[in-house]
Amino acid sequence: MSRLRSLAEALIGRLPARLQPMARWRFIKFGVVGASGTVINLAVLYAAQEFLLTGITDFHSRLNYSIALAISCATISNFYWNQRLTWRDRKHAAHYSTLFLFFKYVMAAGLAIVIQSLLTKWLALYLHYIVANLVAIVLSSVCNFVVNDRMTFRRRRVKIKTPEAPATSAAPPADHDKP
């Protein structure tokens, strides 16, 4: 375990200083949420493929529907927990509804979802579909983190109110001291 931690610290040390704290804590939280999403994804994929959608006889058609259902369930769970844990320090404007933020999350994660789906289907030609899905999840996770960190849960710039300057008139000040 010590070697793994040393390796991780060495890799993090190579990142620009600005990204190092994010890589240490936020990405770890993202990884924990992603791990729970992976469990949900695999459980739903297995349940759909082996039990729920057995009426679809073509393996690849059934796999398409199973993947879609698994990704949908995992995405909903991941959004909830990422909002509550990973990016909870990034508050959003009151006019953003949860539905709007979820839409942004899905759009931002869309690329990762496409990558995961395509990789799973491609790798399923060579590997068991569960193993193929696991490999695809790992490869798409980094993309998913970066896109969500930069788009969905990005930092909002705080507008600092400056004291207003006193109003000046266009006419020069009157000289009242002159007789």
C-alpha positions in Angstrom: 0.0 0.0 0.0 2.9 2.3 0.8 4.3 1.8 -2.7 1.0 2.6 -4.3 0.7 5.8 -2.2 4.2 6.8 -3.1 3.5 6.2 -6.8 0.3 8.3 -6.6 2.1 11.1 -4.8 4.9 11.1 -7.4 2.3 11.3 -10.2 0.4 14.1 -8.5 3.7 15.9 -7.9 4.2 16.1 -11.6 1.0 18.0 -12.1 1.0 21.8 -12.1 0.8 23.2 -8.5 -2.7 24.5 -9.1 -4.1 21.1 -10.0 -2.4 19.1 -7.2 -5.0 19.8 -4.4 -7.8 18.9 -6.8 -6.1 15.7 -7.7 -5.7 14.7 -4.1 -9.1 15.3 -2.7 -11.7 16.2 -5.3 -10.6 13.4 -7.6 -10.6 10.9 -4.7 -14.2 11.9 -3.9 -15.1 11.6 -7.6 -13.5 8.2 -7.6 -15.5 7.0 -4.6 -18.7 8.3 -6.2 -17.6 6.7 -9.5 -16.9 3.4 -7.7 -20.5 3.4 -6.3 -21.8 4.3 -9.8 -19.7 1.4 -11.2 -21.4 -1.0 -8.8 -24.8 0.3 -9.8 -23.8 0.2 -13.5 -22.6 -3.4 -13.3 -25.5 -4.6 -11.3 -28.1 -3.0 -13.6 -26.2 -4.2 -16.7 -26.1 -7.8 -15.4 -29.8 -7.7 -14.2 -31.0 -6.2 -17.5 -28.9 -8.5 -19.7 -29.5 -11.7 -17.8 -33.1 -11.2 -16.4 -35.0 -8.1 -17.3 -34.5 -8.0 -21.0 -34.3 -11.7 -21.9 -37.3 -11.2 -24.2 -34.8 -9.5 -26.7 -33.2 -12.6 -28.3 -30.4 -10.8 -30.2 -27.5 -10.5 -27.8 -26.2 -7.2 -29.3 -29.6 -5.5 -29.3 -30.2 -6.6 -25.7 -26.7 -5.4 -24.8 -27.5 -1.9 -26.3 -30.7 -1.6 -24.1 -28.9 -3.0 -21.1 -26.0 -0.5 -21.5 -28.4 2.4 -21.9 -30.4 1.4 -18.7 -27.2 0.8 -16.7 -25.6 4.1 -17.7 -28.8 6.0 -17.0 -29.1 4.6 -13.5 -25.5 5.1 -12.7 -25.6 8.7 -14.1 -28.5 9.7 -11.9 -26.8 8.2 -8.8 -23.4 9.8 -9.7 -25.0 13.2 -10.2 -26.7 13.1 -6.8 -23.6 12.1 -5.0 -21.2 14.3 -6.9 -23.3 17.3 -6.2 -23.6 16.4 -2.5 -19.9 15.3 -2.0 -17.5 16.0 -4.7 -18.4 19.6 -5.6 -20.5 20.6 -2.6 -18.2 23.6 -2.0 -19.2 25.0 -5.3 -22.6 26.6 -4.8 -24.7 27.6 -7.7 -26.9 30.6 -8.3 -30.4 30.2 -6.8 -32.0 30.4 -10.2 -30.3 27.1 -11.2 -32.8 24.3 -10.6 -31.6 20.8 -9.9 -33.1 19.7 -13.2 -31.0 22.4 -15.1 -27.9 21.4 -13.2 -28.6 17.7 -14.0 -29.0 18.6 -17.7 -25.6 20.3 -17.6 -24.1 17.3 -15.9 -25.5 14.9 -18.5 -24.3 17.1 -21.3 -20.9 17.4 -19.8 -20.7 13.6 -19.1 -22.1 12.9 -22.6 -18.7 12.5 -24.1 -17.7 10.0 -21.3 -21.0 8.1 -21.8 -20.3 7.8 -25.6 -16.8 6.7 -25.0 -18.0 4.1 -22.4 -20.7 2.8 -24.6 -18.5 2.5 -27.7 -15.6 0.9 -25.8 -17.9 -1.6 -24.1 -19.5 -2.7 -27.4 -16.1 -2.9 -29.1 -14.3 -4.7 -26.2 -17.3 -7.1 -25.8 -16.2 -8.6 -29.1 -13.0 -9.7 -27.4 -13.8 -9.9 -23.6 -16.8 -10.8 -21.4 -19.2 -7.9 -21.5 -18.8 -7.2 -17.8 -15.0 -7.0 -18.1 -15.4 -4.9 -21.2 -17.7 -2.5 -19.3 -15.3 -2.2 -16.4 -12.4 -1.3 -18.7 -14.5 1.3 -20.5 -15.6 2.9 -17.2 -12.0 3.3 -16.1 -11.0 4.9 -19.4 -13.9 7.2 -19.6 -13.7 8.4 -15.9 -10.8 10.8 -16.4 -12.7 12.5 -19.3 -15.8 12.6 -17.2 -14.1 14.3 -14.2 -12.3 17.0 -16.3 -15.4 17.9 -18.3 -17.6 18.1 -15.2 -15.1 20.0 -13.2 -14.7 22.6 -15.9 -18.3 22.8 -17.1 -21.0 21.6 -14.8 -19.5 22.4 -11.4 -17.0 25.1 -12.4 -16.1 27.8 -10.0 -18.2 30.9 -10.1 -16.4 34.1 -10.0 -17.4 36.2 -7.1 -18.3 39.7 -7.9 -16.7 42.0 -5.4 -18.8 45.1 -4.8 -16.6 48.2 -4.7 -17.8 51.3 -2.9 -19.3 53.7 -5.3 -17.3 56.8 -6.0 -19.0 60.1 -4.9 -20.9 61.7 -7.7 -19.1 64.6 -9.3 -20.7 67.4 -11.1 -19.7 68.7 -14.5 -19.2 72.3 -13.2 -16.1 73.2 -11.3 -16.5 73.7 -7.6 -17.5 77.2 -6.6 -14.9 79.3 -4.9 -16.9 80.8 -2.0 -13.8 82.4 -0.3 -13.4 85.1 -2.9 -15.1 88.4 -2.1 
